[in-house]
Amino acid sequence: MATQTDLNGKVVVITGASSGFGRGAALEFASEGASVVLAARRGEALDTVARECEIAGGTAIPVSVDVSSERDVEQLAETAISRCGRIDVWINNAGVGALGRFEDIPIDVHEQTIKTDLLGTLYGSYFAYRQFLKQGGGTLINIASELGKTSVPYYTSYAAAKHGVVGLSDSLRQEVKQNKIAGVHICTILPTAHDTPFFDHAANYTGHEVTPPKPLHDPQNVIDAIVEVARDPEDERIVGGDGILKVAMANLMPGVTEKMEAKMMHQTQFEKAPRGEDSPGAVEQPTARGTAVDMNRRKQKKSAPAKE
């Protein structure tokens, strides 16, 4: 049985740390006594998270970063190394989404989605991995998505990027194992839909309000998975029972599953969703909206008064 890593005193870099999974994971690592290097575009929100991490018992270094910039990510790695001396865990979590018919989403929004979600992960993986080789160990955790192994319509560039994240992680893991590099771990976490600000930040060109799919899960599930994998690395983990089922069905019955998922997504986002205004979301520019870990949509729905 593998010995689990004590996170106390470990240096953990987290991108997308101003909200959602990143913010929640930062607080968990801090409560374990880790030194967390927090990265996101929203400097003010990062400062708030950093203060909360210090209160939780860790050390926090906020760094304003756009992960779609290679130089920004390189500077993030340099800051972590210069301030902390090493990097024990690097979590590529920053991500954005663009929702709409392929031809209705502006090409620059498609492009920026892929830059953030895939190239941002590539840059983070590159600089973290090189540092792991220098110091003789480290754990890379890439946050992909269930849509990295399946697909739905209207999330074309997001699905493309997440498929890329899964492929990048799988290929790099093969290199590590083939070359018998001890102490370096390449891990992928694939969440299904969770109740984070992702849907508040997504670009939306559907003509309807963004409607999260069902079921919508507690983000704490993913946060727990991130911390557990950092403590005891594993190659891949799908978070969400429906995600496990969808991936299995896509492998066993790809044609049927694709048709079913497409129909459900179309009904959810176009046939049942209220009319709404198109929005570029936070894809190209950060927004002040959505800094929480959990947006509590599930709780709001449960507590809503029954209609007479």
Helices and strands as residue ranges (DSSP letters): E 11-15, H 20-31, E 35-40, H 43-56, E 59-64, H 70-84, E 89-92, E 98-100, H 107-114, I 115-119, H 120-135, E 138-143, G 146-148, H 156-178, E 184-191, H 198-201, E 203-205, H 220-231, E 236-239, H 241-252, H 254-266, I 267-271, H 297-303
